[in-house]
Amino acid sequence: MKGNKDVVKLWFQKADEDELNIKSILKHKDGTPSVACFLAQQMAEKYLKGFLIFIKNDLIKIHDLVKLEELISEYFPDIKTIHMEISMLGVFYIETRYPGDFPEFSWLEAEEAYKSAKIIKKFILEKIK
């Protein structure tokens, strides 16, 4: 691994914790779809940030997934192939955090959010092999 591999590994481990919780919520319905959507956004954000640390050895403290995508695209332009997944997950950061400001998301939307997060994870892990 390029960059600070221990830090990159920690970011990916935290993302995997989010994924573990998403799986439980989706399987057992022991939470809400909105939380699963938020965790999918968080999973993707942590993979994207870990990837940026891998590339630049620098942490970017932003939560905008599309902006993270833009920063990565300077080095890996083909990240644009997963733009739809990245932009779709972006809405779950703010909209799931503040009561009254967001709609309740459905289980179908939670499943789709998780699928998008897994696509982002796969893309990144393939790049750092």
N, C-alpha and C positions, 0 to 999 in steps of 0.2 A: 504494500500500500504506500502510496505517495502521501504527502502531508503528514500530520501527526496521527499515526495509525491508532494509538491508544484513544485519542479523543474521538476520532471517527468511529471507532468501535463502540464507545460509550453512547454516542448519538444513535447509532443503529440499535443498540440494546434497549434504549429508552423507547424507540419506535416499535420494537418488537413487543415491549410491555403493552403499548397501546393496542397493538394487533391482538394480543392475547385477550385483552378486555373486550375488544370488538367481537371476537369470535364467541366469547361467553354470552355477551348480550344478544347476539344474533341467534345463537343456538338455543338458549334457555329463556329468552325474552325476560331476563332478570334485570332489565334496565329499560331505558327508553330509546326509541329510534334517534331522537335528537342527540343523545349522548354518544351513540354509535357513530353518527355523522361527524360530530365534533372530534371524536377520537380518530376517525379516518383522516380528517384534515391534519390533526396533530402528528399522526404516523407519517403522512406524506411530508409535512414540514420538517420533521426530524431527519428523514432520509435525504431531503434536498439540502438541508443545512450540513449534514454530515458529508455529503458529496462535495459541497463547496469547500469545506475544510480539507477534504482529500485533494481537491484541485488547487486551492489557493493558500491553504494552511492559515485561514483567517475566518473567524466567525462573523457572520453578518446578522445583526440583531434586528430582523424584520419578520413580520408574519405573513406578508403578501406572497403567496405561492407563485403568482405570475412574475413578480419581480425577481424572486429566486430563480425561476426558469430563465429569465433574461440574463441574469448574471452567469448562469451555467452555460447558456447558449454561446457565449463568447469562446468557450473552450470545446463544447460539445453541441454544435448546431442541431444535431439530430434529436435533441430533446424536444424540439418543436413537434415531433411525431406524437408526443403524448400531451400536447397542449390542452386538448379537450378535457382530459382527466384532471390536469393541474387546475385549469380554470373552474371546472365544476366543483372541486373540493374547496376552492377559495371562499365560497359563500358560507361555508359552515363554521368559519372562525368567529365572525361577529354575530351572525344570526342565531347561533345556538347559545350565546353567552348571556344575553340580557333579556330578562322576562318582559313580555309585552312587545318586544321589538322583533320577534321572529314567529314564523308559523311553526306548528308542530310538524315535524317531518315524519314520513311514513316508514314502515318497515322496508318497503321496496326501495325508497330513497336511501335508507341505511345500507341495504345490500349493494346498491349501485356505488355508493360512496366507498365502501370497503373494496369493491372490485377495482375502482380507480386507484385507490391507495396501493393495492397489490401490483397494479401495472407499473406505477411509479417505482415501487420497491424493486421489481424485477429489472426495469430499465437500468437503475443505478447499480444494482449488484452485478449485472452483466458488464457494466463499464469499468468497474474497479477490479475485476478478476486479474 
